[in-house]
């Protein structure tokens, strides 16, 4: 009897968890429905405001905002704060998708629209679903997780090909060398997979690359409708 009770209790808990997940998805869809075109900017939460990458992140977000893109981040400090700051200065939607963590992460003050998620994977869905491009600033394991997930989704055709931009070539060089010299050498990826990535060192180049790609897509879409 106790065993059966525990099983039934667990089943009910799992059912309620499913409804909570659905609730988070619905909240995300409702809150973010009007933000496109948007660019998601990833990177370390530990980046300090006096680091050059902070200023460059802010510049990238500002430039993209002035070009008409909403800016979406994980809502925390570091790179996320810099990106939201640039978006706010540009006067565009500055979105922060925060996550509940054991060590609570407060949403940065530059966010103009925020959601706090309990489930990491729901947050990941939202960061990808509404993005026109992805800018990957220097970061740690979380940034690598988001980068490789985005590349896998594009590689497998689960999302449309979007620009995936790595910023700061000196930072990403070791990672790219490993992919080429070890992963590719073992046949675990294809040479064409490197076409999914672009590497830049200047904020203006990032903004121009995203603008050019987006304008091209708009033109292709218009021509398709005219046929």
N, C-alpha and C positions, 0 to 999 in steps of 0.2 A: 504493500500500500504506500509506504513512504516513497519508494522508488517511482511509482506511477505518478504520485503527486508532484515530485520534482520534475519529471518529464513534462507534465502538463503545464507546470509553472514556467518552465523554460520555453515551451512552445508559445505561450501567451506573450512572454517577453520579446521573443523574436518577431511575433506579429506586430506588436506595438513599435518595435524598432523599424520595421518596414514602413509603417505609417509616418514615423518621424522623418525618415529619409525622403519619402514622397513629399512631405510638407516642406522640407528644405529645398527640394527641386522646384516646387511650385513657387515658393517665395523668391528664389533666384530668377526664374523665368519672368515673374511679374515685375520684379524690381529692375531688371536689366533689359527689358523689351525695347527700350527706345535709345540705346546707347550706341548703336552702330552708325558709322564705322568706328571701331575701337582697336587700340593696340594694347596688348598685354606686355608688361615689362616685369621680368623676373630678376632676382638677384639677392645678395646676402642681406639679412636683417642686421648684421653686425657692422656694416660699413659706417664709418664715422663721417660726420658732416664736414670735417676739414680735409677729407681725402679727395683727390682729383676726380675719382670715379663718381663721387656724390654730385659734384658740380656738373660733370658731363651727363649723368643721368638726368639731372634737372634740365639741362639744356636740350637733351633729346626729347623729353616729354613736352617741354615748352614748344619746341619746333614742330612736333607732331600735332600738338594742340592748335597751334596757329594755322596748321594745314587742314584743320577740321576733324581731327581724330579725338575721340574720347580716350582717356588713359585708364587702364585697369591694372591693379596690383593686388598683392596679398594683404594690403592694408596696414602692415606693420612698420617698424622703423627701418633705418638703413637705406638700401636701394629703393624700397617701396615708398618711404617717406619722400625721398628726393624726386621720384617720378610723380607722386601725387602733388608735390609742391610745384613742380613745373607745369602740371596740368592746370592747377588752380590759378597760377599766374597768367596762363594763356586764356583763362576764362571758359574752359571746356569742362565737361563732366569728369570729375576726379573720383574714380570708383575704387573702394577698398573692400576686398573680400577677405575678411578676417577669419581666424580659426581659433577655436577654444583649445588651449594647451594647458598642461599641468602648471607650467610657469606662465601665468596669464600674459598674453600679448595684447597690449592696448592698441586700438586703432590710432594711426597718426592724425595730427590735427589738420592736415591738408586735404583730407577726404571730404568730399561733398555728398557722397552717397555710399552707404556701407551696409554690408550684411555680415553677420557673424555665424559661421557654420560650425557644427559639431563634427560632421563627417568630412574627412579630408577629400575623399573621392568626389563628393558633390561639389566641393569648392573647386576641384580640378576641372570638372565638367564646365563650370561657369567661366573659369579663366580661359578656356579654350573655345567654347561655343560661340562667343560673341567677338572673337578676335579676328582682325583683318591681317595682322602680322604679329610676330613674337620677337621681342628684343631681350636677349639674354645677357645681362650684365654679370660681372664676376660674382661668384657665390660658392656655396658649399654643397653638401649632400642634397639638400632640398632643391637647390637650383639644378643640379645634375639630374635629379629625378624628374623634374618638370621638363628639362631639355630633352632627355631621352624618350620620355613619354610622348611629347609632341612629335618628335622625329618618327617614332614608331607608328603613331596614328597616321601621319602623312605617308610613310613608306608602305603601309598596309591598305591605304585607300579608305580609311575610316573617316578622314576629314579631307577637305580640298587642300591642294598644295598652297601653302602660304609662305611668305618670306620668314625664315628663321635666322635671325641675325645675332651673331656673337660679337660682343663689343670688347675691345682690348686684346689685340692679337697676342701680345706677350703673355697674357694670363692663360689663354686657351691653347697656346702652342703645344704644351706637353700633352694635353688631352687629344688634340688632333693628330699629333705624331703617334701616339699610342693606337689610335683608331687605324691609321694608315699602316704602321709598321708591325702591329701585332694582330689586331682584329681583322683587317683586310687581308693581311698576309696569310692568315689561317682560313680565309674563305668564308668568314662569318658575316660579312657585309659585302656589298658590291661597290665598285668604283663609282657608280652613278649615285650612290647614297650621299656622296659628298656634295652633289649638286643641290641638295636640300639646304645646305648651310652657306651663309655669307658672313664674312668677317670684316669688321671696320674698326678704325681707330679714331675717327672724327665724327662728332655728333651730327654735323651737317650732312655727312654721307649717309648716315642711317635714315635721316628724315627724307632725303632725296630718293633713296632706294624704296622706301615704303610708299611715298607719293607716286613714283613712277609705276610701280607694280599695280597700285590700286587704280590709277587712271587708266592703265592698260586693260585691267579687268572690266572696268566700267565701259570702255570703248568696245571690247569684245561682246559684252552683254547687250549693248545697244545695237550692234550690227546683227546679232543673233535674232533680236526681236524684230528687226526690219525685214528679215527674210520671209 
